[in-house]
Amino acid sequence: MFDFVRNRLYFYLLSAVFLVPGIISLALPGGLNPGIDFTSGTNMTIQFDNPVDVDQLRSAFDQLGHSEAVIQQSTDNTFVVRTKPLAQPQQTDSGVSSSEQQQIQDALTNQFGPMQVLNLDQISPLVAEQIVRLAVLAVAAASVFILGYLWWAFNKVSHPIRYGTTAIVALLHDALIVLGIFSILGRLFPAEVELESTFIVAVLTVIGFSVHDTIVVFDRVRENFIRRSGERFEDVVNHSLAQTLTRSLNTSLTVILTLVVLMLFGGVTIRTFVLALLIGITTGTYSSIFIASMLLVSWHFGELNWLWPFRRRATVAATA
């Protein structure tokens, strides 16, 4: 049987390889590339009857005063265009002026021929700010409830708080890797990788999947403490991981294969969502086996005491 516990340092180092570059990218200015769901703006899907070159369309938006427009071609004559907020109709002395959307539509029709707007989404700055605030609150609330549930579920084993804490660390590990990789991709491909509201859904799904997988492993650890009473802590954890490894890998692989198919054939509109799930579920499977359980062992051996030096000093003083 492979000794997972003895090789835990290598698992920590592998996580650091993915975590550190992403954290650095997040800490630098422009860490993420938010879409209009977070910054406000307009997202429209337009379709032309005649073939249109994407460079010509980008030049047309530049002439209309939208040099910031991000244009992606989804099919032959269909484009997804993201711009800053469009002006609404205004009351003037001569009457009500047409909206900026109508002006853009008229200009594009004159230049490229008949077209139609298939979809139009406009996000105000107030709504964008609320989405960000609620997303942060959702992640924080999920972490608190998960910690409380695991503390209660494992109250019959010694140090139940450790199970909840390490599960939270594992889910934060997965969320940080997803954010870090998207931060790097956003710098490399700013036009293709933009964070939308579905990205928050993907991160919350990853958190749920990660915790579910971690609980399966921890539950087997708890069962083996009863069946193998008297054995060393690290041996019980090692045996539990060997029992759950195949199940975890098989479950995750079926999900990953489905996501790969969606990534290849699902279209541009869900690509960011699927990519976030693909990265998060892969790292979630890894963290449940090689991070959360290894942290339990490291905590048991006192290898994490450096995280709370004040408590260690108080213990030493009380013993003296």
N, C-alpha and C positions, 0 to 999 in steps of 0.2 A: 504493500500500500504506500502510495506517495505521501511523504511527510510534508503536509502543507505548512504546519506551524513552524518547522525549522527553517523554511525558506521565506518566511513572512517579510524579511527585509527586501527581498527582490520584488515582491508584490508592491510594497510601498514605493520603491524606486520607479517601477513601471508606471504607477499612478502619477508620480511627480513629473515624469516625462511629458505627460499629457496636460497636467494641471498647470505647471509653472509657465509655459509659453502663453497659455490662454489667460492666466491671471495677469501677466505682464501686459498683454494686449488690452485687457479690460481696464487696467489702471492708467494706461496712456490716454491722452485726449482723443476723443472720437472712438471710444472703446467698442461701441456697438453701432450698427447701421439701422436705426429704426425707420419703419415705414410710416405711412400716413396715419395708421391707427394710433401711433404714439406721438407724432409730431404735428398732426393735422394736415389736411390737404385733400386732393381729389384723385380718385382712382376710377378710370373709365376703360371699358372694353369696347373698341370700335371695329367695325367690319366694313370693308370696301368691296364693291362689286368688281372692280378692276384690280389687277396686280399692282402693288405699291411697294417700293423699296424702302426699307427701314431707315436708311440714311436720308432719303428725301423727306420722309415723314418727320424725322428729327429736325431737319433744316426748316420745315414748315412751322413746327412749334417754336423754334428759335425766333423766326420772323414774327410770330404772334406774341412775343414777349415772354415765352416760357422756355428759356434756355436750360432751366433746371429739370425739365421733363425727362423722366426715365421711361424708355419705350422698350417693350419686350414683344417679340412676335410669337404668338401661340400657334397659329396655323398659317396657311398660305396668305390669306388676306385679312387676318384678324390680329389685332394688336392690343396689348394692355399698356395703358399710359398712366403714369403717376405724375402729378403736378402739384404745385402749391395751391391753396384754396382759390377757387374761381369766384369772380365777383358776381353778385346777384343783381337783378334788375334794379335800376335807380330811377327815382322820380325827377324829371327835369322840366324846364319851362316848356319844352316842345312835346312833353309826354313822357311815357315810361320807356326807358332804354331797354334794349334786349340784353339778356344775360350773357356773361362771357362764354358760357358753354355754347349758347346758340351762335355767337360770333365765331367761335372756333369751328363749330360744325359747318357753318356756311362757307368759311374760308377753305376748309379741307374739301368740301364738296366741289367748290369752284376749281380747285387745283387738281384733285385726283378723281373726280367723278362721284357718282352716287355712293352714299355710305349710310350706316345706321349705328346708333349707340346701343350696344347690347346690354351694357350694365354701367351704372354710375353710382359711386359711393363718395360722399363728402363727409369728412370728419372735422369738427370744429376744435380749436385748441382746448376748450373746456372739457369736451368729451375725451380727447386724447389724454389730458392730465388725469381725468378720473379713471381711465383704463389702467394707467400705470399705477396709480395708488391702490386700486382694487386688486391688481395682480400681486403687488407686494404683500398686501394684507392676506390674500389667499394662501400664498406660500407660507407666511408666518403662522397663520391659523392651522394649516395642515400639519406643520411641524409640531406645534404645541399639542394638538390632539393625538398625533402619532406617539409622541413621548409619553403622554398620559396613559394611552391605551396599553402600550408595551410595559410600562411600569406596573399597571394593574394585572396584565395577563401573565407576567412572570414573577408575581409576588411570592411564589412558593420556592423560588431558587434564591441563592445568596446574591446580594447586590443587584436587585432587579433594575435599579436605575441605570446600570451599565448597559443593559440590553437596549433600553430606549435611547440612551445617548449615542451609542455606536450606530444604531439604525438611522438616527438623525444625521450623524456625520456622513454615513454612506450616501444618503439621499442628497445632501449638500455637495458631496463629492461628484455625484452624477450631474446635478444641475450646473455646477461650476464647469465641468468638462464641456457640457453642451453649450453654455454661454461662451466659454473661451474659444471653442472651435468656430462658433458662428462669428465671434469678434474677429478672428483671423480671416475667415472667409469673406467677411464684410469689407475688410481692408483690401483683400486681393481682388474681389469681384463685387464692387459696390453696386453695380447695376443689376446683378442677378440675385444677390443675397440681401434682402431687407426683412426686418422683423415686423410681423403683423400680429393681430390679436390671436390668430391661430397658434402662434408660437408659444403663447402663454398656456394655451390648452395642451400643447405638446409637452411642455415642461411639467405641468401638473400630472399628466398621464405618466410621464417617466418617473416622477416621484412616487406615484401610486404603485407602479410596477416594481420599482426598486424595493419599496417597503414590503410588498407582498412576498417577493423572493427572499428577502432577509428574514421575514417572520418564519417562512418554511424552514430555513436553515436553523434558526434559533430554537424553533419548536422541537426539532430533532435533537439538538443539544440538550434541551430540557429533559426529553424522554430518556436519553442515554445517561444522564446523571442518575436517574432512578435505576435503570437496568445495570449500570456499571458503577455502582456506588463503591467507593474506595479507590478507583483509578485516578490517575493524575488528570488535572484539568485539561492540559494540552492534549492528552491522549483521547479524552472524550470528544473534544472539539474536532480533532483530526479524524476520528472515526465517523463522526456525524457528517463532516464534509464529504467523505468518501461515499457515504450512503445517499446523499442528496445531489451530488455532482451531476450524475447522468440525467436525473429528472429535470434539474434546472437548465442544463444545456439543451435537452430535447424540447422543453417548453419554449425557451427563448429562440431556438433555431426556427421553429415553425412560424413564430411572429416575424422574425428577421427576414425570412424568405418571402413572406407576404409583403413586407414593406419594400423589399428590393424590387418586386414586380410592380408595385405602385410607383416606385421611384422611376422606373424605366418607362412605364406606359400610362401613368396617371395624369400627365399634363403639367403645365407650368404653374397652374393656380394652387396646387397642393404640394408642390415640390419642397418648399421650406418646411411645411408641417411634417411631411414624411421623413425628410432628412433629419430633423430634430428627434423624431421618434426612433429612427434607425440608430443614431448615435447614442441616444439616452438609454435605450433598451439593451444595447450591447454593453455599455459601461455599467448599467444596473445589474446585469447578470454577473459581471466581473466583481463589482463592489460587494455584492451579497456574499460571495464565496471568499474572495481574497482580501477584502478590506474590513467589512463589519466583523467577521469572525476573528480575523487576525488582531483587530483592535481589542476585542474581548480578551484575547490571550495576553497581549501587551499590557493591558490594564491589570490583569491578574498578576503578572510578573513585576508590576511596578515600573514598567518602562515609560509610562506616561506621567510620572510624578512631576516631571519638569514643567508640566502645563499649569500646575497650581503650587508654586514655590511657597506661598504664604501658609498654606495648609501644612506643608511638609515641615516648615520651621516650627509651627505651633505644636505639631506632634512630637518633634525632637525635644522641644522645651518642656512639654508635659512629661515625657519619659525621664528626662534629667531630673 
